[in-house]
Amino acid sequence: MTGGRTRPSRADFTLITTVTAADPQPEGAARPQPEHSRILRLCAEPMAVAELAARLDLPMSVVVIMLCDLLEAGRITARPPRPVDRTTVDLDLLQKVREGLGRL
């Protein structure tokens, strides 16, 4: 699946990066491998990298390498997570959630 590669060629992907298949797919692009085709089908709608790895039942490292291939071929788009605006985060609510989870 990765051609023996153990590291991604790019650093675009985190667990929560949203990936979407390009529409339309680039003309004249080589036919994707079966694993790449599965990713493209799953990413017809935006999907987080972690969810994609779970649905494919593959290690994150393998999925990220395949995503790098697809991104470089122009077959997907990757959108990083938006930064959190800390001025709108309710820290009291987050503390209560944390305390509640600690009681479980």
ZAGU-802381 format. One record per atom (N, C-alpha, C): x, y, z; residue in three letters; residue number from 1. Coordinates in steps of 0.1 Angstrom, whole numbers, plus 5000, padded with zeros to 4 digits. Example, Ala and Ser with C-alpha at 12.3 -4.5 7.8 and 13.67 -1.06 7.14 Angstrom:
// ZAGU-802381
+------+------+------+--------+-----+
!   px !   py !   pz ! residu ! num !
+------+------+------+--------+-----+
! 5132 ! 4943 ! 5078 !    ALA !   1 !
! 5123 ! 4955 ! 5078 !    ALA !   1 !
! 5132 ! 4967 ! 5078 !    ALA !   1 !
! 5128 ! 4978 ! 5071 !    SER !   2 !
! 5137 ! 4989 ! 5071 !    SER !   2 !
! 5129 ! 5000 ! 5079 !    SER !   2 !
+------+------+------+--------+-----+
***
This chain:
// ZAGU-802381
+------+------+------+--------+-----+
!   px !   py !   pz ! residu ! num !
+------+------+------+--------+-----+
! 5008 ! 4988 ! 5000 !    MET !   1 !
! 5000 ! 5000 ! 5000 !    MET !   1 !
! 5009 ! 5013 ! 5000 !    MET !   1 !
! 5019 ! 5012 ! 5007 !    THR !   2 !
! 5028 ! 5024 ! 5008 !    THR !   2 !
! 5041 ! 5023 ! 5000 !    THR !   2 !
! 5042 ! 5012 ! 4993 !    GLY !   3 !
! 5055 ! 5011 ! 4986 !    GLY !   3 !
! 5067 ! 5010 ! 4994 !    GLY !   3 !
! 5066 ! 5005 ! 5006 !    GLY !   4 !
! 5077 ! 5004 ! 5015 !    GLY !   4 !
! 5080 ! 5017 ! 5023 !    GLY !   4 !
! 5073 ! 5027 ! 5021 !    ARG !   5 !
! 5075 ! 5040 ! 5028 !    ARG !   5 !
! 5070 ! 5039 ! 5042 !    ARG !   5 !
! 5077 ! 5045 ! 5051 !    THR !   6 !
! 5073 ! 5045 ! 5065 !    THR !   6 !
! 5070 ! 5059 ! 5070 !    THR !   6 !
! 5073 ! 5069 ! 5062 !    ARG !   7 !
! 5071 ! 5083 ! 5067 !    ARG !   7 !
! 5063 ! 5090 ! 5056 !    ARG !   7 !
! 5054 ! 5099 ! 5059 !    PRO !   8 !
! 5047 ! 5107 ! 5049 !    PRO !   8 !
! 5057 ! 5117 ! 5043 !    PRO !   8 !
! 5053 ! 5120 ! 5030 !    SER !   9 !
! 5061 ! 5130 ! 5023 !    SER !   9 !
! 5058 ! 5145 ! 5027 !    SER !   9 !
! 5047 ! 5146 ! 5034 !    ARG !  10 !
! 5043 ! 5160 ! 5038 !    ARG !  10 !
! 5038 ! 5159 ! 5053 !    ARG !  10 !
! 5036 ! 5171 ! 5058 !    ALA !  11 !
! 5032 ! 5172 ! 5072 !    ALA !  11 !
! 5018 ! 5179 ! 5073 !    ALA !  11 !
! 5010 ! 5177 ! 5063 !    ASP !  12 !
! 4997 ! 5183 ! 5062 !    ASP !  12 !
! 4986 ! 5177 ! 5071 !    ASP !  12 !
! 4988 ! 5165 ! 5076 !    PHE !  13 !
! 4977 ! 5157 ! 5082 !    PHE !  13 !
! 4979 ! 5156 ! 5097 !    PHE !  13 !
! 4968 ! 5159 ! 5104 !    THR !  14 !
! 4967 ! 5156 ! 5118 !    THR !  14 !
! 4955 ! 5146 ! 5120 !    THR !  14 !
! 4952 ! 5142 ! 5132 !    LEU !  15 !
! 4941 ! 5134 ! 5134 !    LEU !  15 !
! 4928 ! 5140 ! 5130 !    LEU !  15 !
! 4927 ! 5153 ! 5131 !    ILE !  16 !
! 4914 ! 5160 ! 5128 !    ILE !  16 !
! 4914 ! 5168 ! 5116 !    ILE !  16 !
! 4924 ! 5166 ! 5107 !    THR !  17 !
! 4924 ! 5173 ! 5094 !    THR !  17 !
! 4912 ! 5167 ! 5086 !    THR !  17 !
! 4905 ! 5176 ! 5080 !    THR !  18 !
! 4893 ! 5171 ! 5072 !    THR !  18 !
! 4898 ! 5169 ! 5057 !    THR !  18 !
! 4894 ! 5157 ! 5052 !    VAL !  19 !
! 4898 ! 5153 ! 5039 !    VAL !  19 !
! 4886 ! 5152 ! 5030 !    VAL !  19 !
! 4886 ! 5157 ! 5018 !    THR !  20 !
! 4875 ! 5156 ! 5008 !    THR !  20 !
! 4881 ! 5152 ! 4995 !    THR !  20 !
! 4874 ! 5143 ! 4988 !    ALA !  21 !
! 4878 ! 5139 ! 4974 !    ALA !  21 !
! 4876 ! 5151 ! 4965 !    ALA !  21 !
! 4885 ! 5154 ! 4956 !    ALA !  22 !
! 4884 ! 5165 ! 4946 !    ALA !  22 !
! 4872 ! 5161 ! 4937 !    ALA !  22 !
! 4865 ! 5171 ! 4933 !    ASP !  23 !
! 4854 ! 5170 ! 4924 !    ASP !  23 !
! 4854 ! 5181 ! 4914 !    ASP !  23 !
! 4856 ! 5178 ! 4902 !    PRO !  24 !
! 4859 ! 5165 ! 4896 !    PRO !  24 !
! 4873 ! 5160 ! 4898 !    PRO !  24 !
! 4875 ! 5148 ! 4896 !    GLN !  25 !
! 4889 ! 5142 ! 4897 !    GLN !  25 !
! 4897 ! 5148 ! 4886 !    GLN !  25 !
! 4910 ! 5149 ! 4888 !    PRO !  26 !
! 4919 ! 5155 ! 4878 !    PRO !  26 !
! 4919 ! 5146 ! 4865 !    PRO !  26 !
! 4919 ! 5153 ! 4853 !    GLU !  27 !
! 4919 ! 5146 ! 4841 !    GLU !  27 !
! 4933 ! 5140 ! 4838 !    GLU !  27 !
! 4934 ! 5129 ! 4832 !    GLY !  28 !
! 4946 ! 5123 ! 4828 !    GLY !  28 !
! 4954 ! 5117 ! 4840 !    GLY !  28 !
! 4949 ! 5117 ! 4852 !    ALA !  29 !
! 4956 ! 5111 ! 4863 !    ALA !  29 !
! 4956 ! 5096 ! 4862 !    ALA !  29 !
! 4967 ! 5090 ! 4867 !    ALA !  30 !
! 4968 ! 5076 ! 4866 !    ALA !  30 !
! 4956 ! 5069 ! 4874 !    ALA !  30 !
! 4953 ! 5057 ! 4871 !    ARG !  31 !
! 4942 ! 5050 ! 4878 !    ARG !  31 !
! 4947 ! 5047 ! 4892 !    ARG !  31 !
! 4939 ! 5051 ! 4902 !    PRO !  32 !
! 4944 ! 5049 ! 4916 !    PRO !  32 !
! 4944 ! 5034 ! 4920 !    PRO !  32 !
! 4952 ! 5031 ! 4930 !    GLN !  33 !
! 4953 ! 5017 ! 4935 !    GLN !  33 !
! 4940 ! 5015 ! 4942 !    GLN !  33 !
! 4936 ! 5002 ! 4945 !    PRO !  34 !
! 4924 ! 4999 ! 4952 !    PRO !  34 !
! 4922 ! 5006 ! 4965 !    PRO !  34 !
! 4933 ! 5007 ! 4973 !    GLU !  35 !
! 4932 ! 5013 ! 4986 !    GLU !  35 !
! 4929 ! 5028 ! 4984 !    GLU !  35 !
! 4936 ! 5034 ! 4974 !    HIS !  36 !
! 4933 ! 5049 ! 4972 !    HIS !  36 !
! 4919 ! 5051 ! 4967 !    HIS !  36 !
! 4913 ! 5042 ! 4959 !    SER !  37 !
! 4900 ! 5043 ! 4955 !    SER !  37 !
! 4890 ! 5042 ! 4967 !    SER !  37 !
! 4893 ! 5033 ! 4977 !    ARG !  38 !
! 4885 ! 5033 ! 4989 !    ARG !  38 !
! 4885 ! 5046 ! 4996 !    ARG !  38 !
! 4896 ! 5052 ! 4997 !    ILE !  39 !
! 4897 ! 5065 ! 5004 !    ILE !  39 !
! 4889 ! 5075 ! 4996 !    ILE !  39 !
! 4890 ! 5075 ! 4983 !    LEU !  40 !
! 4882 ! 5085 ! 4975 !    LEU !  40 !
! 4867 ! 5083 ! 4977 !    LEU !  40 !
! 4863 ! 5071 ! 4977 !    ARG !  41 !
! 4848 ! 5068 ! 4980 !    ARG !  41 !
! 4844 ! 5073 ! 4993 !    ARG !  41 !
! 4852 ! 5070 ! 5003 !    LEU !  42 !
! 4848 ! 5074 ! 5017 !    LEU !  42 !
! 4849 ! 5089 ! 5019 !    LEU !  42 !
! 4857 ! 5096 ! 5011 !    CYS !  43 !
! 4859 ! 5110 ! 5012 !    CYS !  43 !
! 4850 ! 5118 ! 5003 !    CYS !  43 !
! 4840 ! 5112 ! 4997 !    ALA !  44 !
! 4831 ! 5119 ! 4989 !    ALA !  44 !
! 4824 ! 5130 ! 4997 !    ALA !  44 !
! 4823 ! 5128 ! 5010 !    GLU !  45 !
! 4819 ! 5138 ! 5020 !    GLU !  45 !
! 4831 ! 5140 ! 5029 !    GLU !  45 !
! 4832 ! 5152 ! 5034 !    PRO !  46 !
! 4844 ! 5155 ! 5043 !    PRO !  46 !
! 4845 ! 5146 ! 5054 !    PRO !  46 !
! 4857 ! 5141 ! 5057 !    MET !  47 !
! 4859 ! 5132 ! 5068 !    MET !  47 !
! 4873 ! 5135 ! 5075 !    MET !  47 !
! 4873 ! 5133 ! 5088 !    ALA !  48 !
! 4885 ! 5135 ! 5095 !    ALA !  48 !
! 4895 ! 5123 ! 5093 !    ALA !  48 !
! 4907 ! 5126 ! 5093 !    VAL !  49 !
! 4917 ! 5115 ! 5091 !    VAL !  49 !
! 4916 ! 5104 ! 5101 !    VAL !  49 !
! 4913 ! 5107 ! 5113 !    ALA !  50 !
! 4912 ! 5096 ! 5123 !    ALA !  50 !
! 4900 ! 5087 ! 5120 !    ALA !  50 !
! 4889 ! 5093 ! 5116 !    GLU !  51 !
! 4877 ! 5085 ! 5112 !    GLU !  51 !
! 4880 ! 5077 ! 5100 !    GLU !  51 !
! 4887 ! 5082 ! 5090 !    LEU !  52 !
! 4890 ! 5075 ! 5078 !    LEU !  52 !
! 4899 ! 5063 ! 5081 !    LEU !  52 !
! 4909 ! 5065 ! 5090 !    ALA !  53 !
! 4917 ! 5053 ! 5094 !    ALA !  53 !
! 4909 ! 5042 ! 5101 !    ALA !  53 !
! 4900 ! 5047 ! 5109 !    ALA !  54 !
! 4891 ! 5037 ! 5116 !    ALA !  54 !
! 4882 ! 5029 ! 5106 !    ALA !  54 !
! 4877 ! 5036 ! 5097 !    ARG !  55 !
! 4868 ! 5030 ! 5087 !    ARG !  55 !
! 4876 ! 5020 ! 5078 !    ARG !  55 !
! 4888 ! 5024 ! 5075 !    LEU !  56 !
! 4896 ! 5015 ! 5067 !    LEU !  56 !
! 4903 ! 5004 ! 5074 !    LEU !  56 !
! 4903 ! 5005 ! 5088 !    ASP !  57 !
! 4909 ! 4996 ! 5097 !    ASP !  57 !
! 4924 ! 4994 ! 5094 !    ASP !  57 !
! 4930 ! 5006 ! 5092 !    LEU !  58 !
! 4944 ! 5007 ! 5089 !    LEU !  58 !
! 4951 ! 5016 ! 5099 !    LEU !  58 !
! 4964 ! 5014 ! 5101 !    PRO !  59 !
! 4971 ! 5023 ! 5110 !    PRO !  59 !
! 4972 ! 5037 ! 5104 !    PRO !  59 !
! 4971 ! 5047 ! 5113 !    MET !  60 !
! 4972 ! 5061 ! 5109 !    MET !  60 !
! 4984 ! 5064 ! 5100 !    MET !  60 !
! 4995 ! 5058 ! 5103 !    SER !  61 !
! 5007 ! 5061 ! 5095 !    SER !  61 !
! 5005 ! 5057 ! 5081 !    SER !  61 !
! 4999 ! 5045 ! 5079 !    VAL !  62 !
! 4996 ! 5040 ! 5065 !    VAL !  62 !
! 4986 ! 5050 ! 5058 !    VAL !  62 !
! 4976 ! 5053 ! 5065 !    VAL !  63 !
! 4966 ! 5062 ! 5059 !    VAL !  63 !
! 4972 ! 5075 ! 5055 !    VAL !  63 !
! 4980 ! 5081 ! 5064 !    VAL !  64 !
! 4986 ! 5094 ! 5061 !    VAL !  64 !
! 4995 ! 5093 ! 5049 !    VAL !  64 !
! 5003 ! 5083 ! 5047 !    ILE !  65 !
! 5011 ! 5081 ! 5035 !    ILE !  65 !
! 5003 ! 5081 ! 5023 !    ILE !  65 !
! 4992 ! 5073 ! 5023 !    MET !  66 !
! 4983 ! 5072 ! 5011 !    MET !  66 !
! 4976 ! 5086 ! 5009 !    MET !  66 !
! 4972 ! 5093 ! 5019 !    LEU !  67 !
! 4967 ! 5106 ! 5017 !    LEU !  67 !
! 4976 ! 5116 ! 5011 !    LEU !  67 !
! 4989 ! 5115 ! 5015 !    CYS !  68 !
! 4999 ! 5123 ! 5008 !    CYS !  68 !
! 5000 ! 5121 ! 4994 !    CYS !  68 !
! 4999 ! 5108 ! 4990 !    ASP !  69 !
! 4999 ! 5104 ! 4975 !    ASP !  69 !
! 4987 ! 5111 ! 4968 !    ASP !  69 !
! 4976 ! 5110 ! 4974 !    LEU !  70 !
! 4964 ! 5115 ! 4968 !    LEU !  70 !
! 4964 ! 5131 ! 4968 !    LEU !  70 !
! 4969 ! 5137 ! 4978 !    LEU !  71 !
! 4970 ! 5152 ! 4978 !    LEU !  71 !
! 4980 ! 5156 ! 4967 !    LEU !  71 !
! 4991 ! 5150 ! 4966 !    GLU !  72 !
! 5001 ! 5154 ! 4956 !    GLU !  72 !
! 4996 ! 5152 ! 4942 !    GLU !  72 !
! 4986 ! 5142 ! 4940 !    ALA !  73 !
! 4981 ! 5139 ! 4927 !    ALA !  73 !
! 4969 ! 5148 ! 4924 !    ALA !  73 !
! 4965 ! 5157 ! 4934 !    GLY !  74 !
! 4953 ! 5165 ! 4932 !    GLY !  74 !
! 4940 ! 5159 ! 4933 !    GLY !  74 !
! 4940 ! 5147 ! 4939 !    ARG !  75 !
! 4927 ! 5139 ! 4940 !    ARG !  75 !
! 4919 ! 5142 ! 4953 !    ARG !  75 !
! 4925 ! 5148 ! 4963 !    ILE !  76 !
! 4918 ! 5152 ! 4975 !    ILE !  76 !
! 4922 ! 5166 ! 4979 !    ILE !  76 !
! 4914 ! 5172 ! 4988 !    THR !  77 !
! 4918 ! 5185 ! 4994 !    THR !  77 !
! 4919 ! 5182 ! 5009 !    THR !  77 !
! 4927 ! 5189 ! 5016 !    ALA !  78 !
! 4929 ! 5187 ! 5031 !    ALA !  78 !
! 4927 ! 5200 ! 5037 !    ALA !  78 !
! 4919 ! 5201 ! 5047 !    ARG !  79 !
! 4916 ! 5213 ! 5054 !    ARG !  79 !
! 4920 ! 5211 ! 5069 !    ARG !  79 !
! 4930 ! 5219 ! 5073 !    PRO !  80 !
! 4934 ! 5218 ! 5087 !    PRO !  80 !
! 4923 ! 5223 ! 5097 !    PRO !  80 !
! 4923 ! 5218 ! 5109 !    PRO !  81 !
! 4913 ! 5223 ! 5119 !    PRO !  81 !
! 4915 ! 5238 ! 5121 !    PRO !  81 !
! 4903 ! 5244 ! 5123 !    ARG !  82 !
! 4904 ! 5258 ! 5126 !    ARG !  82 !
! 4909 ! 5261 ! 5140 !    ARG !  82 !
! 4917 ! 5271 ! 5142 !    PRO !  83 !
! 4921 ! 5274 ! 5156 !    PRO !  83 !
! 4909 ! 5278 ! 5165 !    PRO !  83 !
! 4911 ! 5274 ! 5178 !    VAL !  84 !
! 4900 ! 5277 ! 5187 !    VAL !  84 !
! 4902 ! 5291 ! 5192 !    VAL !  84 !
! 4891 ! 5299 ! 5191 !    ASP !  85 !
! 4890 ! 5312 ! 5197 !    ASP !  85 !
! 4888 ! 5311 ! 5212 !    ASP !  85 !
! 4898 ! 5313 ! 5219 !    ARG !  86 !
! 4897 ! 5311 ! 5234 !    ARG !  86 !
! 4888 ! 5321 ! 5241 !    ARG !  86 !
! 4885 ! 5332 ! 5234 !    THR !  87 !
! 4876 ! 5342 ! 5240 !    THR !  87 !
! 4862 ! 5337 ! 5241 !    THR !  87 !
! 4858 ! 5327 ! 5232 !    THR !  88 !
! 4845 ! 5322 ! 5232 !    THR !  88 !
! 4843 ! 5308 ! 5239 !    THR !  88 !
! 4854 ! 5303 ! 5245 !    VAL !  89 !
! 4854 ! 5290 ! 5252 !    VAL !  89 !
! 4849 ! 5293 ! 5266 !    VAL !  89 !
! 4839 ! 5285 ! 5270 !    ASP !  90 !
! 4834 ! 5286 ! 5284 !    ASP !  90 !
! 4843 ! 5277 ! 5293 !    ASP !  90 !
! 4853 ! 5283 ! 5299 !    LEU !  91 !
! 4862 ! 5275 ! 5307 !    LEU !  91 !
! 4855 ! 5269 ! 5319 !    LEU !  91 !
! 4845 ! 5275 ! 5325 !    ASP !  92 !
! 4838 ! 5269 ! 5336 !    ASP !  92 !
! 4830 ! 5257 ! 5332 !    ASP !  92 !
! 4824 ! 5257 ! 5320 !    LEU !  93 !
! 4817 ! 5245 ! 5315 !    LEU !  93 !
! 4827 ! 5234 ! 5313 !    LEU !  93 !
! 4838 ! 5237 ! 5307 !    LEU !  94 !
! 4849 ! 5227 ! 5304 !    LEU !  94 !
! 4854 ! 5221 ! 5317 !    LEU !  94 !
! 4855 ! 5229 ! 5328 !    GLN !  95 !
! 4860 ! 5224 ! 5341 !    GLN !  95 !
! 4849 ! 5214 ! 5347 !    GLN !  95 !
! 4837 ! 5218 ! 5345 !    LYS !  96 !
! 4826 ! 5209 ! 5351 !    LYS !  96 !
! 4825 ! 5196 ! 5343 !    LYS !  96 !
! 4827 ! 5196 ! 5330 !    VAL !  97 !
! 4828 ! 5184 ! 5322 !    VAL !  97 !
! 4839 ! 5175 ! 5327 !    VAL !  97 !
! 4851 ! 5182 ! 5329 !    ARG !  98 !
! 4863 ! 5174 ! 5333 !    ARG !  98 !
! 4860 ! 5168 ! 5347 !    ARG !  98 !
! 4855 ! 5175 ! 5356 !    GLU !  99 !
! 4852 ! 5170 ! 5369 !    GLU !  99 !
! 4842 ! 5158 ! 5368 !    GLU !  99 !
! 4832 ! 5160 ! 5360 !    GLY ! 100 !
! 4822 ! 5149 ! 5358 !    GLY ! 100 !
! 4828 ! 5136 ! 5352 !    GLY ! 100 !
! 4837 ! 5138 ! 5343 !    LEU ! 101 !
! 4843 ! 5126 ! 5337 !    LEU ! 101 !
! 4853 ! 5120 ! 5347 !    LEU ! 101 !
! 4858 ! 5128 ! 5356 !    GLY ! 102 !
! 4867 ! 5122 ! 5366 !    GLY ! 102 !
! 4860 ! 5113 ! 5376 !    GLY ! 102 !
! 4847 ! 5116 ! 5378 !    ARG ! 103 !
! 4839 ! 5108 ! 5387 !    ARG ! 103 !
! 4835 ! 5094 ! 5381 !    ARG ! 103 !
! 4836 ! 5093 ! 5368 !    LEU ! 104 !
! 4832 ! 5080 ! 5362 !    LEU ! 104 !
! 4840 ! 5068 ! 5365 !    LEU ! 104 !
+------+------+------+--------+-----+
***
